[in-house]
Amino acid sequence: MLIVRSQKRRPKKTDAAIVEVLQQVSAEKLREYVQMLAFPRHYEVERQANIRARDRLLILLHGFGYTPVLQGAYHNIVVTSNGAETGPHLLLGAHYDSVPGSPGADDNASAVAVCLECARLAKEHDIDSTMIVLFNREEDGLLGSRQFVAYLASEPAWTVAEAHIFEMVGFCSHAAGSQRTPPGLPLAAPNVGDFLGLLANRNSNAIAENLLTLAATYLPRFPVLALKTYFGIEKRFGHLLRSDHTPFWEAGIASIMWTDTAEFRNPHYHRASDTPDTLDYEFLVQVTKLALARTMLR
């Protein structure tokens, strides 16, 4: 394992067209998306609320100009920027369900908000070969993403070159001691929770390196840390396999998990207090900008 930092990477020359698009990321819209979903919406316990969340997402994506597809028994929501035939795709994904009783603003409306803002700007600027997938039932053993990845084998039009899975990306703290390291992990995280974390394996370590360089180039004051894993060692650490990137890893598809590290930073994890007012929307803007830069430069 290896932790690498964007501050240690040499920036490259910026592209004016990319800078122009990144400047259009809206903190106000990100807040609106989070607020739109911030109610308990577990697939089984709050079934009607889960359906309401699904329908709100469908309406919004239609409004952006997409034709959403409901995939699988659990209604994963799938859109592509310029039609399914333009792959292989760069996939941006997040789960839209929550645990019972939690509004799930960070877990995982924050991540859905990043995907929605990327979807809006990808459509407005004709960013090719981008796929947005909003998974259901992550909180029930990754059921939605597992069903989606299994379906990919039978749907050649949905070829995925790389997947970026967003899992709680809106909580930031600048206080000393606000960040903890997952137990059993042999490397220590910084003790201040002001960074975006990226998790990569042998199939995606090179993508993590690209993201660190992009952050150094376009977001030089935004700290990004990547945990690279090698030789399949991630399988020995359960904390590294808890989100929707895992089915992609198991299928050999290059995938990165983006995270604020969940309960190792956010005290509201899986609680009724996980509300929109606890999030840092400027932090969320930076996450979105980095994701957009990757879609434009891959």
N, C-alpha and C positions, 0 to 999 in steps of 0.2 A: 504494500500500500504506500501511497505517496500523496501528500497534500501540496498543491501548487497554487500560487496566488497571481491574480492579474497584475498586481503592482510590480511583480518581478518580470513582467513581459514587456518587450519593446514595442511601443505603438508603431503602427504603419501610417501611411498617408491616408487621410480621410477622403471619402468620395462625397462630393457635394450633393449628389442626388439622394444618397442614403441619409445624410444629415438632414436634408429637407423633410424626408418622410418621418424620421425620428422626432423631429420637432413638433409633429402633429399628434403625438401620443398625448391623450387628454387625461389628466388626473380626475377631472370632474366626471368624465364618462366611466372611468374605472370605479369611482365611488358609486355611481349610479348602478353599475352592473352588480357590485357587491350588495348594495341595498336591495336590489330586485330579488336576490336569492336568499337573503339572510333570514330564513325561518327554518325550523326543524323539518327535514324532508327525507327521512329514512325510507327506504324502498318498501319495507313491510310495516313497520310500526306507524309511519305517517304516510300511508299510501297515497291518499288524495293530495297531500302537499307535495309529494314526489312528482305526481302527475302535473300539478300546477307548475312546478319548477321546469319540468320538461316543456310544457306548452309555452311558457314565457320565453324560453330559449329558442324554440322554433319560430315564434313570432318575430323575435329580434333578428334572427339570422335571415328570415324572409325579408325583413326590412332592409338588411344590408345588400340584398340582391342575390342571395343564395337560394338553392332548392335543397333543403335539408333532407337527408335520408335517415329513417329510423332503422337501425341495424340490430338484429338479434332479439331474443325474448325479453331483454331488460331495457330495450329502447336506448341504446347508445345513439347519439346524434352525430351525423357525419356530413361535412360539407367539403367541397374542393374548390379552389380558387378559380380555375378555368376549365372545369370539367374533368371527369375521371380519366379521360384518355391522355392527359398531359403528364402522367407520371414518368419515372418514379417520383414519389412525393416526399417532401419533408413534412412530417406530422407533428402538430402541436396538440397536446392532449391534456385533459384534466377531468376529474370526476365531479359530477354535480350533485350527488347524494350527500347526506350528512349522517352522523350518528343520531340516535333517538334523543330528543330533548335539547339538542344544540342548534343554534341558528347557523353555525358553521360559516362564519364570515371569513375566517382564515382557512378553515378546513371544510369546504375547499372553494368557497365563492371567490376568494382572492385569485386562485389559479384559473378558474373559469373566466374571471374578468380579464386576465392577461390574454387568454385565447380569443375572447370576444373582440378585444381592441385590436389584436393582430388580424382577426378576420375582417373587421371593418376596413382597416387600412390596406390589407392585401387586395380586397375587392376594389377599393378606390384607386389603387395604383397598379393594378394588373400584375401583381406578383405571382408568377407562374408556379404551378406544381406544389402548391401548399394545401395540405389537408388539415382540417380542424376536426378533432373527435372529442366529444364530451361523453365520458363513460358514466354508466350507472353502476351501482352496487359495489363500488370499491370497498365500502365499509363492511361488506359481507364476503370477504375473501377474494376480492379482485374479480368478481364474477363477470362483470361487464367487459373488462379489458381482456380477460381470458377468452370470452366468446368472440370478441372482435379479432384477436390475433389468430384464433383457430379459423375464422372465416377468411382471413387474408389468403390462406393456402388455396382457396377455391375461387378467388376473385382476382384475376390477373390485372384488371384495370386499376386495382387499388394497391399497386406495388409501393411499399414503403422503403425508402432508402435509409432514412434515419428518423427516430422518434424522440421528441422532447416532451417529457411528462412533468407537469407542474403540480407540486404537492405542497400546499401551504407556502405562499410566497409573499405575504403581506405584513408580517410582524417584524419590527426592528426595534432594537434598544441600544442606546449608546452608554448604558451604565456598566461599570465594572462588575463582573460576576454574573452578567445577564445570560451568558452562554455556557452550556455544559457539554461535555463529550459523552456520547452514548456509551453505556457500560460495556466493557470488554473490547472496545476498539483500541488497537495498539498505538494510535496516534492521537495527540491531544489537539482539540480545537482551540482557537483563541477564546479568551474569557469574556469578550464583548460581542454581543449579538447584533452586529451592524452589517453583516456580510450576507451575500447570496451564496448558498452552497450548491455545488454541482456534484453529482455522483455518477461515475463512469466505470465501465469495465473494459476488458481487452478489446472488445469490438467498437468501443466508443471513446477510448482515451484520446485519440487523435481529434475527435470532434470537440472534446473538452478543451484541448489546447487551442483550437481555433476560437472558441468562445472566450478564453482568457485574453487572447490577442485582440479580439473585437472589443472586449471591455476596456482594455488598456488604450485602444485607439479612439473609441467613441464615447466612453464613459470613464474617463481617467480617475475621477474621484469616487467611483462606486466600487467598493471592494468585492471581488468575486473569488471564492476559493473552490477548487476542484479536488475531490478525493478520487484518485485513480486507484483501481484495483487490478490485479494481475493474476493470471494462471487459475482463474475461477475461484479465488479465495473468498470472493463476496458471498459464496454459498455457505460459508461457515459463520456468517454474522447476520442473524435474523433482522437486526435493525436496518440492514441495507436492502431488504427485500420486501418492504412493507407497502409499496405503492404500485401503480399501474405500469411502471417500467419493467417490472419483473417478468410478466408474460412475454414481452419483447425480447428480453435477455434470454429467456428459456428457448425462444424460437430462433436465436442467433441473429436477431435484428438489432443493429446499432441503436442504442437508446441512452439518453441522459435523463436523470431525475434532477429537477430544479427545486430547491426547498429553502425555507428559513429555519429548518431543522425541527419543526414541530414542537413537541413537549420539552425538548432540550433548550428551548428559548421561550416559547410562548406559554405563559401560565394559564391561559384560557383553553388549552387543548382539550377537546371533547367535553367542554362544559357549557352551561347555559350562558356564561359570560363571554363566549366567542362571538362578539358583536361588531358591527362595522366601525364603531367609534374607537376600537382598540387598534386599528390598523394604521400603517404609515403609508399614505398614498403616494408620496414622493418616492419612497422605496419601490412601490409597485410600478410607478412610471419607469424607473430604471430597469426593472426586470423586463418590462414590455419592450423597451427600446432594444435591449440586448437580443431578445427573441426575434424582433423584426430585422435587426441587422443580420442575423444568421439566415433568415429566409431570403434576404436579398443578395447574399454573398456566397452561398454554399456552392 
